[in-house]
Amino acid sequence: MAATLVLVGGGKMGAALIGGLLNSGAHAADALAVVETSPNRRDELAAMFPELAVHAQLSGDVVAPGGGAIVAVKPDQAESVALLLGGLGVERILSIAAGISTQRLQSKAGPSCRVVRAMPNTAALVGKGMAAISGSDAATAADLDWAERILGAVGTVVRIPERQMDGLTAVSGSGPAYLFLVAEAMIDAAVSVGLTRDQATTLVTETFVGAATLLAETGRSAVDLRAEVTSPAGVTAAGLRILEMKGVRSAFIEAIQTAAERSFQLGRA
Ligand SMILES: NC(=O)c1ccc[n+]([C@@H]2O[C@H](COP(=O)([O-])OP(=O)(O)OC[C@H]3O[C@@H](n4cnc5c(N)ncnc54)[C@H](OP(=O)(O)O)[C@@H]3O)[C@@H](O)[C@H]2O)c1
């Protein structure tokens, strides 16, 4: 039986989405299929999701006309996959390919298929993703709801106009990497003040989790939360003074502006 939802590209992000959809019960396994060109990866997917149909290529036997598809291949493959999907009568496409506009995908998929584009991040792998979605001109509110249900299985979803996608990519798409860099630096610093690397890793990791939870769950601003742990002339104030003197705030502003510009350029390459 052909699936009503097919995932094309069962790599890291694709597998995270499938795992989220199955674990949350958002989609029945027998109505889902994966198309993956790499034979090794197909074996891995079959081991990870024994209940799932894993195929080597797209065809009318894999996805039912009127069904939907998630495009999770690398960006340079996304347009050719959209062309194939449109030809098979797929009605909706959710593409997570970075930088490929809805207009480019929509023009390949054709008028009987509607495209939604998303930018997820790697935290989707642990169900804590942050994703944004934008619809093509042809996409309806129901198409956005459909895309939100899929990505909602692996985290939080916001809807944005597509013109904000480069900025969002630079913030939440790349964001985990910035925070990992800060974590690396804090672990090195902890070792430099006498802690072991194991201790440092636990301290920094749990500090990140705790601070992120405070930010997410108290509803208070980062400014307030920071002020609260900063007594006048105290330990934290001494540390923060150095971070401000070294320009950490402007470094982040410049980094995110440069990353957004890079995302803009790559999308037009
Ligand atoms: N990873 C992230 O943090 C992240 C964040 C936001 C968006 N994205 C987007 O998510 C997409 C997937 O990223 P990823 O990190 O999951 O990549 P990935 O691990 O390389 O997964 C892509 C998979 O698709 C397979 N594939 C290639 N062409 C195919 C085709 N025509 N039909 C079916 N399968 C095909 C690839 O096989 P081969 O390896 O043999 O080519 C690979 O196994 C990318 O477009 C990326 O821009 C990723």
The ligand as a MOL file (V3000), in Angstrom:
LIG
                    3D

  0  0  0     0  0            999 V3000
M  V30 BEGIN CTAB
M  V30 COUNTS 48 52 0 0 0
M  V30 BEGIN ATOM
M  V30 1 N 21.5200 18.9640 10.1140 0
M  V30 2 C 20.9950 20.1350 10.4710 0
M  V30 3 O 21.2440 20.6980 11.5320 0
M  V30 4 C 20.0240 20.8260 9.5570 0
M  V30 5 C 19.3820 21.9870 10.0290 0
M  V30 6 C 18.4590 22.6050 9.1870 0
M  V30 7 C 18.2140 22.0960 7.9130 0
M  V30 8 N 18.8800 20.9910 7.4910 0 CHG=1
M  V30 9 C 18.6140 20.5070 6.1440 0
M  V30 10 O 18.1800 19.1720 6.2270 0
M  V30 11 C 18.5430 18.4930 5.0320 0
M  V30 12 C 19.1410 17.1580 5.4120 0
M  V30 13 O 20.2790 17.3920 6.2440 0
M  V30 14 P 20.9940 16.1840 6.9970 0
M  V30 15 O 21.9890 16.7970 7.8940 0
M  V30 16 O 19.9620 15.2540 7.5200 0 CHG=-1
M  V30 17 O 21.7300 15.5090 5.7190 0
M  V30 18 P 22.2070 14.0180 5.5120 0
M  V30 19 O 22.4570 13.3680 6.8380 0
M  V30 20 O 23.2700 14.0350 4.4680 0
M  V30 21 O 20.8900 13.3020 4.9070 0
M  V30 22 C 20.4750 13.3430 3.5550 0
M  V30 23 C 20.2390 11.8970 3.1230 0
M  V30 24 O 19.5190 11.8860 1.8940 0
M  V30 25 C 20.1030 10.9230 1.0080 0
M  V30 26 N 19.7680 11.3150 -0.3630 0
M  V30 27 C 20.4870 12.1150 -1.2340 0
M  V30 28 N 19.8040 12.2630 -2.3870 0
M  V30 29 C 18.6370 11.5660 -2.2610 0
M  V30 30 C 17.5230 11.3490 -3.1180 0
M  V30 31 N 17.4620 11.8960 -4.3490 0
M  V30 32 N 16.4970 10.5690 -2.6710 0
M  V30 33 C 16.5500 10.0300 -1.4370 0
M  V30 34 N 17.5980 10.1750 -0.5840 0
M  V30 35 C 18.6220 10.9420 -0.9840 0
M  V30 36 C 21.5730 11.0340 1.3390 0
M  V30 37 O 22.2810 9.9020 0.8760 0
M  V30 38 P 23.8440 10.1450 0.4270 0
M  V30 39 O 24.5670 10.4820 1.6880 0
M  V30 40 O 24.2350 8.8330 -0.1830 0
M  V30 41 O 23.8120 11.2880 -0.5420 0
M  V30 42 C 21.5520 11.1320 2.8810 0
M  V30 43 O 21.4680 9.8510 3.4850 0
M  V30 44 C 19.5140 19.4130 4.2780 0
M  V30 45 O 18.8630 19.9800 3.1630 0
M  V30 46 C 19.8550 20.4930 5.2790 0
M  V30 47 O 20.0240 21.7440 4.6410 0
M  V30 48 C 19.7640 20.3440 8.2890 0
M  V30 END ATOM
M  V30 BEGIN BOND
M  V30 1 1 1 2
M  V30 2 2 2 3
M  V30 3 1 2 4
M  V30 4 1 4 5
M  V30 5 2 4 48
M  V30 6 2 5 6
M  V30 7 1 6 7
M  V30 8 2 7 8
M  V30 9 1 8 9
M  V30 10 1 8 48
M  V30 11 1 9 10
M  V30 12 1 9 46
M  V30 13 1 10 11
M  V30 14 1 11 12
M  V30 15 1 11 44
M  V30 16 1 12 13
M  V30 17 1 13 14
M  V30 18 2 14 15
M  V30 19 1 14 16
M  V30 20 1 14 17
M  V30 21 1 17 18
M  V30 22 2 18 19
M  V30 23 1 18 20
M  V30 24 1 18 21
M  V30 25 1 21 22
M  V30 26 1 22 23
M  V30 27 1 23 24
M  V30 28 1 23 42
M  V30 29 1 24 25
M  V30 30 1 25 26
M  V30 31 1 25 36
M  V30 32 1 26 27
M  V30 33 1 26 35
M  V30 34 2 27 28
M  V30 35 1 28 29
M  V30 36 1 29 30
M  V30 37 2 29 35
M  V30 38 1 30 31
M  V30 39 2 30 32
M  V30 40 1 32 33
M  V30 41 2 33 34
M  V30 42 1 34 35
M  V30 43 1 36 37
M  V30 44 1 36 42
M  V30 45 1 37 38
M  V30 46 2 38 39
M  V30 47 1 38 40
M  V30 48 1 38 41
M  V30 49 1 42 43
M  V30 50 1 44 45
M  V30 51 1 44 46
M  V30 52 1 46 47
M  V30 END BOND
M  V30 END CTAB
M  END
